[in-house]
Protein backbone atom coordinates (compact mmCIF):
# COMPACT_ATOMS: atom_id res chain seq x y z
CA UNK A 1 0.00 0.00 0.00
CA UNK A 2 1.12 3.57 -0.49
CA UNK A 3 2.27 5.24 2.73
CA UNK A 4 1.36 8.83 3.58
CA UNK A 5 4.24 11.18 4.14
CA UNK A 6 4.84 11.93 7.82
CA UNK A 7 4.79 15.57 8.86
CA UNK A 8 7.98 17.04 10.21
CA UNK A 9 8.88 15.54 13.55
CA UNK A 10 6.65 12.48 13.20
CA UNK A 11 7.12 8.85 12.30
CA UNK A 12 4.37 6.74 10.84
CA UNK A 13 3.35 3.65 12.78
CA UNK A 14 5.12 0.56 11.55
CA UNK A 15 7.93 2.59 10.00
CA UNK A 16 11.46 2.00 11.15
CA UNK A 17 12.92 5.42 11.83
CA UNK A 18 16.41 6.34 10.88
CA UNK A 19 19.09 5.70 13.43
CA UNK A 20 20.55 8.12 15.89
CA UNK A 21 22.28 8.20 19.25
CA UNK A 22 20.10 7.77 22.29
CA UNK A 23 22.40 9.82 24.52
CA UNK A 24 23.50 12.58 22.15
CA UNK A 25 20.40 14.70 22.34
CA UNK A 26 20.02 18.44 22.91
CA UNK A 27 18.98 19.74 26.34
CA UNK A 28 15.43 20.40 25.07
CA UNK A 29 14.93 16.67 24.47
CA UNK A 30 16.27 15.72 27.88
CA UNK A 31 14.13 18.37 29.58
CA UNK A 32 10.96 17.11 27.87
CA UNK A 33 11.85 13.45 28.49
CA UNK A 34 12.52 14.15 32.17
CA UNK A 35 9.19 15.90 32.56
CA UNK A 36 7.57 12.95 30.73
CA UNK A 37 8.93 10.55 33.36
CA UNK A 38 7.23 12.58 36.09
CA UNK A 39 4.02 12.85 34.06
CA UNK A 40 3.80 9.07 33.69
CA UNK A 41 4.72 8.65 37.35
CA UNK A 42 1.49 10.46 38.19
CA UNK A 43 -0.60 7.59 36.79
CA UNK A 44 0.54 5.02 39.34
CA UNK A 45 1.64 7.40 42.07
CA UNK A 46 -1.46 6.90 44.21
CA UNK A 47 -1.47 3.09 43.96
CA UNK A 48 0.48 2.31 47.16
CA UNK A 49 -1.28 5.00 49.19
CA UNK A 50 -4.91 4.28 48.26
CA UNK A 51 -5.57 2.47 51.58
CA UNK A 52 -3.77 5.27 53.46
CA UNK A 53 -5.89 7.92 51.72
CA UNK A 54 -9.05 5.98 52.56
CA UNK A 55 -8.00 5.82 56.20
CA UNK A 56 -6.85 9.44 56.39
CA UNK A 57 -10.00 10.87 54.81
CA UNK A 58 -12.39 8.30 56.32
CA UNK A 59 -13.44 7.18 52.85
CA UNK A 60 -14.52 3.86 51.35
CA UNK A 61 -12.52 2.10 48.61
CA UNK A 62 -15.16 3.05 46.02
CA UNK A 63 -14.84 6.71 47.01
CA UNK A 64 -11.05 6.69 46.88
CA UNK A 65 -11.06 4.87 43.52
CA UNK A 66 -12.75 7.96 42.09
CA UNK A 67 -9.23 9.46 42.07
CA UNK A 68 -8.63 7.36 38.96
CA UNK A 69 -12.13 7.89 37.56
CA UNK A 70 -12.00 11.69 37.65
CA UNK A 71 -8.43 11.72 36.36
CA UNK A 72 -9.06 9.51 33.33
CA UNK A 73 -12.54 10.84 32.57
CA UNK A 74 -11.10 14.32 32.16
CA UNK A 75 -8.15 12.86 30.24
CA UNK A 76 -10.55 11.17 27.80
CA UNK A 77 -12.55 14.32 27.13
CA UNK A 78 -9.36 16.39 26.91
CA UNK A 79 -8.18 14.24 24.00
CA UNK A 80 -10.68 16.12 21.84
CA UNK A 81 -9.08 19.39 22.91
CA UNK A 82 -5.34 18.75 22.88
CA UNK A 83 -4.93 18.85 19.10
CA UNK A 84 -7.13 21.96 18.91
CA UNK A 85 -4.93 23.68 21.50
CA UNK A 86 -1.49 22.58 20.27
CA UNK A 87 -2.25 23.48 16.64
CA UNK A 88 -2.96 27.03 17.78
CA UNK A 89 -0.46 27.80 20.56
CA UNK A 90 2.28 25.37 19.51
CA UNK A 91 3.92 22.41 21.21
CA UNK A 92 5.96 24.43 23.70
CA UNK A 93 2.97 26.46 24.86
CA UNK A 94 0.85 23.30 25.24
CA UNK A 95 3.55 21.56 27.28
CA UNK A 96 3.93 24.54 29.60
CA UNK A 97 0.16 24.90 30.02
CA UNK A 98 -0.13 21.21 30.92
CA UNK A 99 2.78 21.36 33.36
CA UNK A 100 1.38 24.46 35.04
CA UNK A 101 -1.98 22.77 35.58
CA UNK A 102 -0.32 19.67 37.06
CA UNK A 103 1.77 21.78 39.44
CA UNK A 104 -1.28 23.68 40.67
CA UNK A 105 -3.69 20.76 41.02
CA UNK A 106 -1.17 18.24 42.37
CA UNK A 107 -0.24 20.77 45.04
CA UNK A 108 -3.87 21.44 45.85
CA UNK A 109 -4.54 17.68 46.05
CA UNK A 110 -2.07 17.48 48.92
CA UNK A 111 -4.08 20.04 50.89
CA UNK A 112 -7.42 18.23 50.56
CA UNK A 113 -9.55 17.79 53.66
CA UNK A 114 -12.22 15.61 52.03
CA UNK A 115 -12.21 12.90 49.41
CA UNK A 116 -14.47 15.08 47.25
CA UNK A 117 -11.85 17.83 47.15
CA UNK A 118 -9.13 15.31 46.31
CA UNK A 119 -11.19 13.82 43.47
CA UNK A 120 -11.85 17.29 42.06
CA UNK A 121 -8.20 18.33 42.19
CA UNK A 122 -7.21 15.03 40.60
CA UNK A 123 -9.53 15.88 37.69
CA UNK A 124 -7.66 19.15 37.12
CA UNK A 125 -4.43 17.19 37.26
CA UNK A 126 -5.80 14.89 34.53
CA UNK A 127 -6.44 17.86 32.24
CA UNK A 128 -2.89 19.10 32.66
CA UNK A 129 -1.43 15.64 32.13
CA UNK A 130 -3.49 15.15 28.96
CA UNK A 131 -2.18 18.39 27.47
CA UNK A 132 1.40 17.50 28.35
CA UNK A 133 1.50 13.80 27.43
CA UNK A 134 -0.41 14.18 24.17
CA UNK A 135 2.20 16.69 22.96
CA UNK A 136 5.46 15.45 24.45
CA UNK A 137 6.28 12.74 21.88
CA UNK A 138 5.92 15.10 18.91
CA UNK A 139 8.06 17.68 20.70
CA UNK A 140 10.78 15.14 21.56
CA UNK A 141 10.92 13.82 18.00
CA UNK A 142 10.83 17.33 16.53
CA UNK A 143 13.68 18.56 18.75
CA UNK A 144 15.81 15.41 18.50
CA UNK A 145 19.18 15.32 16.77
CA UNK A 146 20.49 12.44 14.67
CA UNK A 147 17.22 10.86 13.61
CA UNK A 148 13.98 9.94 15.29
CA UNK A 149 14.63 6.34 16.36
CA UNK A 150 16.69 7.29 19.41
CA UNK A 151 14.21 10.00 20.36
CA UNK A 152 11.25 7.62 20.23
CA UNK A 153 13.16 5.01 22.22
CA UNK A 154 13.96 7.71 24.76
CA UNK A 155 10.25 8.56 25.02
CA UNK A 156 9.34 4.89 25.45
CA UNK A 157 12.01 4.57 28.13
CA UNK A 158 10.60 7.62 29.91
CA UNK A 159 7.16 6.03 29.81
CA UNK A 160 8.41 2.77 31.31
CA UNK A 161 10.56 4.48 33.91
CA UNK A 162 7.67 6.70 34.97
CA UNK A 163 5.21 3.82 35.23
CA UNK A 164 7.72 1.84 37.31
CA UNK A 165 8.89 4.67 39.59
CA UNK A 166 5.47 6.23 40.24
CA UNK A 167 4.40 3.57 42.76
CA UNK A 168 7.89 3.62 44.30
CA UNK A 169 7.79 7.38 44.85
CA UNK A 170 4.26 7.09 46.19
CA UNK A 171 5.41 4.45 48.67
CA UNK A 172 8.50 6.32 49.90
CA UNK A 173 6.75 9.65 50.40
CA UNK A 174 3.40 8.13 51.33
CA UNK A 175 4.88 6.15 54.20
CA UNK A 176 5.20 9.43 56.12
CA UNK A 177 1.94 10.95 54.92
CA UNK A 178 -0.45 10.32 52.05
CA UNK A 179 -0.18 14.05 51.25
CA UNK A 180 3.55 14.05 50.47
CA UNK A 181 3.41 12.25 47.08
CA UNK A 182 1.15 15.01 45.76
CA UNK A 183 3.48 17.75 46.98
CA UNK A 184 6.47 15.84 45.59
CA UNK A 185 4.87 15.57 42.16
CA UNK A 186 4.07 19.29 42.14
CA UNK A 187 7.70 20.11 42.98
CA UNK A 188 9.12 17.80 40.29
CA UNK A 189 6.75 19.15 37.64
CA UNK A 190 7.69 22.70 38.62
CA UNK A 191 11.33 21.80 37.91
CA UNK A 192 10.21 20.35 34.57
CA UNK A 193 8.36 23.58 33.79
CA UNK A 194 11.53 25.62 34.41
CA UNK A 195 13.69 23.28 32.33
CA UNK A 196 11.35 23.38 29.34
CA UNK A 197 11.04 27.17 29.65
CA UNK A 198 14.82 27.50 29.47
CA UNK A 199 15.83 24.77 27.02
CA UNK A 200 12.93 24.25 24.60
CA UNK A 201 12.42 26.71 21.77
CA UNK A 202 9.08 27.00 20.01
CA UNK A 203 8.64 24.64 17.09
CA UNK A 204 6.77 25.40 13.86
CA UNK A 205 3.00 25.14 14.17
CA UNK A 206 1.17 22.73 11.83
CA UNK A 207 -0.04 24.20 8.55
CA UNK A 208 -3.63 23.06 9.25
CA UNK A 209 -5.40 23.74 12.53
CA UNK A 210 -7.16 20.78 14.14
CA UNK A 211 -10.86 21.15 14.92
CA UNK A 212 -12.59 19.73 18.00
CA UNK A 213 -14.56 17.28 15.85
CA UNK A 214 -11.65 15.88 13.81
CA UNK A 215 -10.90 13.02 16.30
CA UNK A 216 -14.57 11.98 16.29
CA UNK A 217 -14.66 12.04 12.49
CA UNK A 218 -11.55 9.85 12.43
CA UNK A 219 -13.48 7.18 14.37
CA UNK A 220 -15.70 6.79 11.31
CA UNK A 221 -12.87 4.69 9.86
CA UNK A 222 -13.74 1.03 10.48
CA UNK A 223 -10.21 -0.04 11.35
CA UNK A 224 -9.63 2.74 13.87
CA UNK A 225 -13.08 2.22 15.42
CA UNK A 226 -12.35 -1.50 15.81
CA UNK A 227 -8.97 -0.84 17.41
CA UNK A 228 -10.53 1.68 19.80
CA UNK A 229 -13.34 -0.74 20.76
CA UNK A 230 -10.89 -3.56 21.47
CA UNK A 231 -8.67 -1.18 23.45
CA UNK A 232 -11.70 -0.05 25.48
CA UNK A 233 -12.27 -3.60 26.78
CA UNK A 234 -8.54 -4.11 27.33
CA UNK A 235 -8.21 -0.91 29.33
CA UNK A 236 -11.04 -1.97 31.61
CA UNK A 237 -8.98 -5.04 32.59
CA UNK A 238 -5.77 -3.00 32.80
CA UNK A 239 -7.17 -0.42 35.19
CA UNK A 240 -8.97 -2.96 37.32
CA UNK A 241 -5.51 -4.26 38.13
CA UNK A 242 -4.02 -0.80 38.62
CA UNK A 243 -6.79 0.79 40.71
CA UNK A 244 -8.47 -2.08 42.57
CA UNK A 245 -5.65 -4.52 43.35
CA UNK A 246 -4.04 -2.32 46.08
CA UNK A 247 -7.17 -2.78 48.21
CA UNK A 248 -7.07 -6.55 47.68
CA UNK A 249 -3.37 -6.84 48.53
CA UNK A 250 -3.88 -4.62 51.61
CA UNK A 251 -0.14 -4.10 52.15
CA UNK A 252 1.94 -1.29 53.62
CA UNK A 253 2.86 1.51 51.19
CA UNK A 254 6.43 0.19 50.93
CA UNK A 255 5.38 -3.37 50.11
CA UNK A 256 2.67 -2.28 47.71
CA UNK A 257 5.10 0.12 46.06
CA UNK A 258 7.61 -2.70 45.59
CA UNK A 259 4.97 -4.90 43.96
CA UNK A 260 3.94 -2.20 41.50
CA UNK A 261 7.55 -1.21 40.86
CA UNK A 262 8.22 -4.79 39.71
CA UNK A 263 4.99 -4.59 37.69
CA UNK A 264 6.22 -1.39 36.03
CA UNK A 265 9.63 -2.86 35.23
CA UNK A 266 8.00 -5.78 33.41
CA UNK A 267 5.68 -3.35 31.62
CA UNK A 268 8.65 -1.31 30.38
CA UNK A 269 10.75 -4.30 29.32
CA UNK A 270 7.93 -6.03 27.44
CA UNK A 271 6.74 -2.80 25.84
CA UNK A 272 10.11 -1.64 24.50
CA UNK A 273 12.07 -4.89 24.01
CA UNK A 274 9.81 -7.94 23.86
CA UNK A 275 6.73 -6.75 21.95
CA UNK A 276 8.63 -5.76 18.76
CA UNK A 277 10.36 -9.15 18.60
CA UNK A 278 7.08 -11.01 19.04
CA UNK A 279 5.49 -8.86 16.33
CA UNK A 280 8.27 -9.60 13.86
CA UNK A 281 7.90 -13.32 14.44
CA UNK A 282 4.15 -13.82 14.75
CA UNK A 283 2.45 -10.65 13.47
CA UNK A 284 0.76 -7.93 15.49
CA UNK A 285 -2.80 -9.26 15.55
CA UNK A 286 -1.73 -12.75 16.60
CA UNK A 287 0.45 -11.33 19.37
CA UNK A 288 -2.32 -9.00 20.52
CA UNK A 289 -4.95 -11.74 20.63
CA UNK A 290 -2.69 -14.10 22.56
CA UNK A 291 -1.62 -11.41 25.01
CA UNK A 292 -5.23 -10.41 25.73
CA UNK A 293 -6.20 -14.04 26.40
CA UNK A 294 -3.22 -14.47 28.74
CA UNK A 295 -4.11 -11.23 30.55
CA UNK A 296 -7.66 -12.51 31.01
CA UNK A 297 -6.38 -15.74 32.57
CA UNK A 298 -3.93 -13.81 34.75
CA UNK A 299 -6.49 -11.43 36.28
CA UNK A 300 -8.95 -14.25 36.99
CA UNK A 301 -6.25 -16.23 38.82
CA UNK A 302 -5.29 -12.98 40.61
CA UNK A 303 -8.84 -12.60 41.88
CA UNK A 304 -9.42 -16.18 42.96
CA UNK A 305 -5.94 -17.14 44.21
CA UNK A 306 -4.36 -16.62 47.61
CA UNK A 307 -2.38 -13.57 48.70
CA UNK A 308 0.96 -14.76 47.32
CA UNK A 309 -0.70 -15.76 44.05
CA UNK A 310 -2.29 -12.31 43.82
CA UNK A 311 1.11 -10.66 44.21
CA UNK A 312 2.70 -12.86 41.53
CA UNK A 313 -0.19 -12.32 39.10
CA UNK A 314 -0.15 -8.55 39.69
CA UNK A 315 3.53 -8.38 38.76
CA UNK A 316 3.08 -10.77 35.83
CA UNK A 317 0.23 -8.69 34.40
CA UNK A 318 2.80 -5.98 33.67
CA UNK A 319 4.27 -8.17 30.93
CA UNK A 320 0.95 -8.60 29.12
CA UNK A 321 0.03 -4.95 29.61
CA UNK A 322 3.40 -3.86 28.17
CA UNK A 323 2.86 -5.94 25.03
CA UNK A 324 -0.73 -4.76 24.63
CA UNK A 325 0.17 -1.09 25.05
CA UNK A 326 2.73 -1.17 22.27
CA UNK A 327 0.76 -3.27 19.79
CA UNK A 328 -2.54 -1.47 20.33
CA UNK A 329 -1.10 1.97 19.70
CA UNK A 330 0.89 0.90 16.65
CA UNK A 331 -2.23 -0.77 15.31
CA UNK A 332 -4.44 2.26 15.91
CA UNK A 333 -2.01 4.67 14.29
CA UNK A 334 -1.18 2.34 11.39
CA UNK A 335 -4.72 1.35 10.45
CA UNK A 336 -6.21 4.84 10.16
CA UNK A 337 -6.14 7.10 7.13
CA UNK A 338 -6.34 10.18 9.37
CA UNK A 339 -3.26 12.22 10.35
CA UNK A 340 -1.38 10.63 13.22
CA UNK A 341 -2.29 13.18 15.94
CA UNK A 342 -5.98 13.11 14.97
CA UNK A 343 -6.15 9.31 14.88
CA UNK A 344 -4.35 9.14 18.23
CA UNK A 345 -6.78 11.59 19.81
CA UNK A 346 -9.85 9.69 18.59
CA UNK A 347 -8.45 6.35 19.69
CA UNK A 348 -7.47 7.62 23.14
CA UNK A 349 -10.81 9.38 23.57
CA UNK A 350 -12.53 5.98 23.47
CA UNK A 351 -10.07 3.89 25.45
CA UNK A 352 -9.58 6.31 28.35
CA UNK A 353 -13.28 6.05 29.16
CA UNK A 354 -12.61 2.45 30.20
CA UNK A 355 -9.76 3.67 32.40
CA UNK A 356 -12.31 5.93 34.10
CA UNK A 357 -14.99 3.23 34.35
CA UNK A 358 -12.93 0.38 35.85
CA UNK A 359 -11.87 2.16 39.08
CA UNK A 360 -15.51 3.14 39.68
CA UNK A 361 -17.20 -0.17 38.91
CA UNK A 362 -14.66 -2.60 40.42
CA UNK A 363 -15.29 -1.58 44.07
CA UNK A 364 -19.00 -1.27 43.38
CA UNK A 365 -19.09 -4.82 42.00
CA UNK A 366 -17.28 -5.99 45.14
CA UNK A 367 -19.93 -4.30 47.30
CA UNK A 368 -22.73 -5.95 45.29
CA UNK A 369 -21.09 -9.42 45.17
CA UNK A 370 -17.67 -10.32 46.60
CA UNK A 371 -14.00 -9.48 46.14
CA UNK A 372 -13.45 -12.09 43.40
CA UNK A 373 -16.09 -10.96 40.88
CA UNK A 374 -14.43 -7.65 39.81
CA UNK A 375 -11.48 -9.67 38.49
CA UNK A 376 -13.79 -12.09 36.72
CA UNK A 377 -15.44 -9.12 35.00
CA UNK A 378 -12.00 -7.79 34.08
CA UNK A 379 -11.08 -11.16 32.59
CA UNK A 380 -14.25 -11.20 30.50
CA UNK A 381 -13.48 -7.66 29.32
CA UNK A 382 -10.02 -8.74 28.15
CA UNK A 383 -11.56 -11.68 26.26
CA UNK A 384 -14.06 -9.32 24.63
CA UNK A 385 -11.12 -7.23 23.44
CA UNK A 386 -9.54 -10.32 21.93
CA UNK A 387 -12.86 -11.22 20.28
CA UNK A 388 -13.07 -7.79 18.64
CA UNK A 389 -9.56 -8.24 17.24
CA UNK A 390 -10.45 -11.67 15.82
CA UNK A 391 -13.86 -10.69 14.40
CA UNK A 392 -12.62 -7.39 12.95
CA UNK A 393 -9.32 -8.79 11.69
CA UNK A 394 -10.00 -7.80 8.08
CA UNK A 395 -10.80 -4.20 8.99
CA UNK A 396 -7.73 -4.01 11.19
CA UNK A 397 -5.37 -5.24 8.49
CA UNK A 398 -6.91 -3.67 5.36
CA UNK A 399 -4.96 -0.44 5.76
CA UNK A 400 -2.08 -1.77 7.87
CA UNK A 401 -0.12 -4.34 5.86
CA UNK A 402 3.06 -3.07 7.49
CA UNK A 403 1.93 -4.75 10.70
CA UNK A 404 2.26 -8.25 9.19
CA UNK A 405 5.10 -10.52 10.37
CA UNK A 406 8.50 -9.14 9.42
CA UNK A 407 7.31 -5.54 9.23
CA UNK A 408 6.81 -4.59 12.87
CA UNK A 409 8.64 -1.56 14.15
CA UNK A 410 12.24 -2.26 15.04
CA UNK A 411 12.22 -0.05 18.09
CA UNK A 412 8.81 -0.89 19.43
CA UNK A 413 7.29 2.52 18.72
CA UNK A 414 4.18 2.51 20.85
CA UNK A 415 2.70 5.60 22.43
CA UNK A 416 0.99 4.57 25.59
CA UNK A 417 -0.59 7.90 26.28
CA UNK A 418 0.02 9.95 23.21
N, C-alpha and C positions, 0 to 999 in steps of 0.2 A: 504494500500500500504506500501511497505517497505521504511523507511526513510533512507536517506544517513546520515552518521555520520558527524557532524559539525566539522570543523577544530578547533584547539585551539583558544579560544577567540571569537568564533562565535556562533550564535544561529540561527537555521533554522527557516524560516518563518512559523508561525502557531504553533510553539512550545512554551510551557509555560516554561520559564527559572526558574531555582531554585531560591529560595528567597535569600534576602540579604538586608542589611540596606542601605537606600538611602544616609544617611549622613556619615556613617562610611566608607569613601573611602580614599585611600592614596592621598597625594598631587598631584601625577601625573595625577590622574583622574580629580581632581578639576581644575588643570591647563589646561588640554585639554578641559574640559567642558566650562570653562570660555572663552577660545579662541573661542570655537564653538559658544557661544552666540554672540560674536562680528562678527564672520564670517557670521552668519545668519542675523545679523543686516544690513550687507552690501547690502542685496537683496532689502530691502525696504527703505534704508536710503535716497535715492534721491527722493522718492515719494513726500514729502511735498515741496521740493525745485525745482521741475521741472519748474513751472512757473517763479520762481526767476532766475534759470539758463538761461531760454529762454530770459528773460529781460536783464540779465547781459551780455550775449554774443550775443545779438541781433539775436537770432535764432528762427526758427519756431518750433511749437510743434513736427512736424515730424522729424526735425533735432535733437531735444533734446531727443526724444524717442529712438534714436539710442544708447543712453547710455545703455539701456536694451538689445538692439539687439546685440551690439558688445560683451557685457558681457556674454550673454547666448549662443551666437554662438560659442565663444571660449570655454565656459564651455562644450558645447555638444561635440565638437571635442576632447577636453581634456579628456573626459571619455574613449576614446580609449587608452589614454596614462597613466592614473593614475595607473592602475594595473601593467603595464609594468615597471613603475618607482618604485612603492612601493615594488614589488617583487624582486627588485635588490638593492635598497639602504635602505630598511626597512621602517617601519612606522614612526619612529622618524625623520629620514632624510627627508621623504616626507612631514611631517607636517611642519618642519622647512623651507623647500624650499618654500612651499606654503605661509607660513606666511611672509617670506622675500619678496616674490613677491608682496603680498598685501601691505605691508608697503611701498615699493618703489613706486608702481603705484598709490596707494591711495594718497600718498603725492604729487606725480607729478600731479595728477588730480586737486588738489587744486591750482596749479600754472598755469593752462591752460588759455590761452588768446583767444582761438578760440574753437568753438564747436567740430571741427575736432580733435584738440589735446585731448580734454576731452574724446571723444569717443574712441580714440586710447589708452589712458591710462586706461580707463575702461575695455578695452579688456584684457590688461595685468593683471589687477585686477582679471578678471574672470578666467584666467589661474591659478593664485595663489589660488583663492578660491576653484577651482575644485580639485586641489591637496590636499588642506587641508581637505575639507569637505568629500571627497570620502574616506579618511583614518581615520578620527577622530573617527567614531563609533567603528571600529575594535580595535583601540588603547585603547579607553575607556573600552571596554569589556575585552580586554586582560590584562589591568592593574588593573581592579577592584578587590576588595576583597569581599568575602562573597557571591559569586554568581553573575550571569549576569543580573538578573531581575532589580535590583536597578540601575545598571550601564546603562541599556538601557532606563529605565525611566528617569534617569538623562539626558541622551542625548536628549530624546524627550522633556524634560522640557527646555533644553538649546535651542532647535530649536524653541519652542513656544515663549520663552522669547525673543530670538533674533528677530523673526519676528514681535513681538509686540513692542519692544523697538526701533527697527531701525527707523521707522517713527518718533517716539518721539524725539530721538536724532537728527535726521535730522531737525526737527522743531525748537528745542531749539537752536542749533548752527546755523542753517540756517537763523534764524530771524535776526541775525547780519550780516551775509554774507553767500552766497551760497558756498563759499570756505571752511568755517570752518568745516562742517561735514566730508569732505575728510581728512583734517588734523587731526581731532579727531579720525577717524577710524585708520589712520596710527599710531597714538600714542598708541591707545589701543591694536592694533595688535603687536606693538613693545613690549609692556609689556607682551603679551601672548607669544611672541617668547622667551623672557628672562625666563619666568616661565617654559616653556616646556624644555628649555635648562638645567635648574637647576634641575627640579623635575622628568622628564621623562627619564628613562633608555631605551636603545635600546631593542626591543623585537625580538624574533627569526623570521628570514625570512622564508617565505613559502618554502616547499620542492621543489615545481615546479614553475618555472618562468612563468609569464603570457606573452603571445605574443600580439602584437598589433592587430592581427586579431581575437583573441579569442572572444571578445565581439560581433563581427559581425557574427562569426560562431554560437554563442549562439542564435542569432535571427532566425536561421533556425528552431528552435523549434516552432511549431505552437502556443502553448499556450503563450509563451513569446512574440512572434511577435504580437499576438492579443492584449495582455495587453499593449504593447508598442504603438500600433496603436490607441487604445482607449485613452490612456494617452496623446497621441499627440493632439487629438481633445480637450480633457479636458484642457490641458495646454494652448491652444490658448485662451479659455474662461477665464481661471485663470489670465493670464497675460494681457489680455485686461482690466480687472478690475484694476490690479496693476499698469500698466503703462499709461493707457489712462484716467482713471477716474479723476486723479488730475487736468487735464486741464478742464474737464467738471464741476467739483465742483468749480474751480476758487476761492479758499479760501486762507487766509493768511497761512503761514507755520505752525503757532500754531494750527489753526483750522483744517487744513488738517492733521497735525500730530496726533491730538486727534481722528479724524475719523479713521485713519488707525491703531492707537493704539488699539481702541476698536475692529476693524477688527481682529487684531493680537491676542487679548485676546480670542475672540471667536474661532479663528483658533486653538489656543493651547488647549483650553478646549475640543473642539469637537474632536481633533486629539487624545489626550491622554486619555480622560475620556469617551466621549460619543460613539465614533466609536466602541470600543471593545464591549460595551454593546449591541449596535444595531446588530453587527455581530453575537453575541452569540444567539440573539433572532430570527433574520430573515435570517441569512446567508450573506456572503460577497457580492455575486453577486447581490442579491436583494437589499441590502443596497446601493451598488455602482450605480446601475441603477436608483433607486429612487433619490439618491442625485444628480446625473447628470441632471436628468429632473428638479428637483427643482432649481438647479443652472441656468439652461437655462431660466426658468421662471423669476428668480430673476434678471438676467442681462438684459433681455428684458424690464422688468418694470423699472429698473435703467435707461435705455437709453431713455425711452419714458415718464417717470414721471417728476414731478416738482423737484425743488432743494431739498426740504426736503425729498421727496421720494427717490431721488438719494442717499442722505446721509444714510438713513435707509437701503436701499438695498445694498449699499457698505459694511456697517458693517455686515449685515446679510449674505452676501456672504462668510464671513470668516468661518461661521459654516459649510456650504456645502464643502468649500475648505478643511477644516480640516478633515472632514470625508473622502473625496476623496483621500487626500494625504496618509492617513494611509492605507486605503483598497487597493488602487492601488499598493503601494509598497509591501505590504504583498502578494498580488496576484501575482505580477511579480516574486518575489523571491520564492514563494511556488510552482508555476506552472512549473518552468524550471528544467531541469535535469542537468544544468550546475552548477559549483561551485558558491556559493553566490556572491562573488565579480565580477565574470565574467558576470553573469546574470544581476547584478545591473548595470554594466557599459554599457552593450548592451541596456538595457531598458532606461537608462538615456540618452544615445546617441541619441535615437529617440525623446524622449519627450522634451528634452531641445531645439530642433530645433523649436518647436512650441513657446517656451518662447522667442526665438529670433525673430520669425516671427510676433507675435501679436503686439509688440510695434512698428514695422515698418509699418505694413499694417493698423492698426487702424486709425492713423492720416491721412494716404493716402486716406482711404475709406471716411473719413470725408471731405477731400478736394474734392473728386470726387462726393460726394452725399450730406449728411448733418450729423449733430452730432449724430443722432439717429441710423443710419445704422450700424456703427461699433459694437454696442451692439447687434443688431439683428444678425449679422454675428457670434458674440461670442455665442449667444444662440443656433444658428443652429449647431455650432461646438460642444457644449456640448451635444446636442441631437444626433449628429453623434457618439460621444463617447459612449453614452448609447446604440445606435443601434449596435455598434461593440460588446459590452458586451453581448447583447441579442443574436445576430446572432452566435457569436463564443462561446456560453456558454459551449458547449460540450468540445471544445479544452481547455477552461479555467479551467474546473473542472476535466479533465481526470487525471491529475497528481497532483491535489491539493485537495484531499478529506478532508484534515484537515481544509479546509476553509468552510465546511458545518456548519449549525447551531449547536451550542454547542461545536465547536472546534476552535473558534477564539481565538486569543492570549489574555491572561488575562491582559497583561499590555499594549496592544495597540502598539506592536512593529511595527512601520512604519518608514522608513528612507526617509524623504522627499528629501534629497539631497545626499544620500549616493551612 
